[in-house]
Amino acid sequence: MPKRRVKRSVARRFKITKTGKVMFAHQNHGHHKMHRSGSRNRRGKEPGVLAPEFAKKVRKMLSYV
């Protein structure tokens, strides 16, 4: 039986919490922040929680991380 592999790209993008939620970092938060409002910038800082239907797929790709 072949070894099970983790999708490395998925492992870099998502983290699984102790309770099983799948967290991700918001996109477009690298630079060019001056023209955005402060509240928009702050929203981009905090991690997002993935919707359950997508989280199931991500957990399958991160089979044993």
C-alpha positions as CSV (number, residue, x, y, z in Angstrom):
1,M,0.0,0.0,0.0
2,P,1.5,3.4,-0.9
3,K,2.3,6.1,1.6
4,R,-0.3,8.7,2.3
5,R,0.8,12.2,1.3
6,V,-0.3,15.6,2.6
7,K,-1.1,18.3,0.0
8,R,1.7,20.7,0.9
9,S,0.0,23.7,-0.7
10,V,-3.1,23.1,1.5
11,A,-0.9,22.6,4.6
12,R,0.6,26.0,4.0
13,R,-2.7,27.8,3.5
14,F,-4.9,26.3,6.3
15,K,-4.6,25.5,9.9
16,I,-6.9,23.2,11.9
17,T,-7.8,24.3,15.4
18,K,-8.1,22.0,18.4
19,T,-11.9,22.1,18.0
20,G,-11.6,21.1,14.4
21,K,-12.3,24.4,12.7
22,V,-10.3,25.2,9.5
23,M,-8.8,28.7,9.7
24,F,-7.2,30.7,6.8
25,A,-5.5,34.0,6.3
26,H,-7.4,36.6,4.3
27,Q,-6.1,37.5,0.8
28,N,-4.9,40.9,-0.5
29,H,-3.3,41.9,2.8
30,G,0.3,42.4,1.8
31,H,0.7,46.0,0.7
32,H,-1.1,49.0,-0.8
33,K,-3.0,49.5,2.4
34,M,-3.1,53.3,2.4
35,H,-6.2,53.8,0.2
36,R,-8.2,51.3,2.3
37,S,-10.2,52.2,5.4
38,G,-8.8,51.2,8.7
39,S,-11.7,48.8,9.5
40,R,-11.1,47.0,6.2
41,N,-7.4,46.6,7.0
42,R,-8.2,45.3,10.5
43,R,-10.7,42.8,9.1
44,G,-8.0,41.4,6.8
45,K,-5.7,40.8,9.8
46,E,-7.9,38.3,11.7
47,P,-8.1,34.8,10.4
48,G,-11.2,33.5,8.7
49,V,-13.1,30.3,9.4
50,L,-13.7,28.1,6.4
51,A,-17.3,27.1,5.6
52,P,-18.2,23.5,6.7
53,E,-18.6,22.1,3.2
54,F,-15.1,23.3,2.2
55,A,-13.6,22.4,5.5
56,K,-14.5,18.8,4.9
57,K,-12.5,18.8,1.7
58,V,-9.5,20.5,3.3
59,R,-9.4,18.0,6.2
60,K,-9.4,15.2,3.7
61,M,-6.3,16.7,1.9
62,L,-4.6,17.2,5.3
63,S,-5.3,13.5,6.1
64,Y,-2.9,13.2,9.1
65,V,-1.3,16.5,9.9
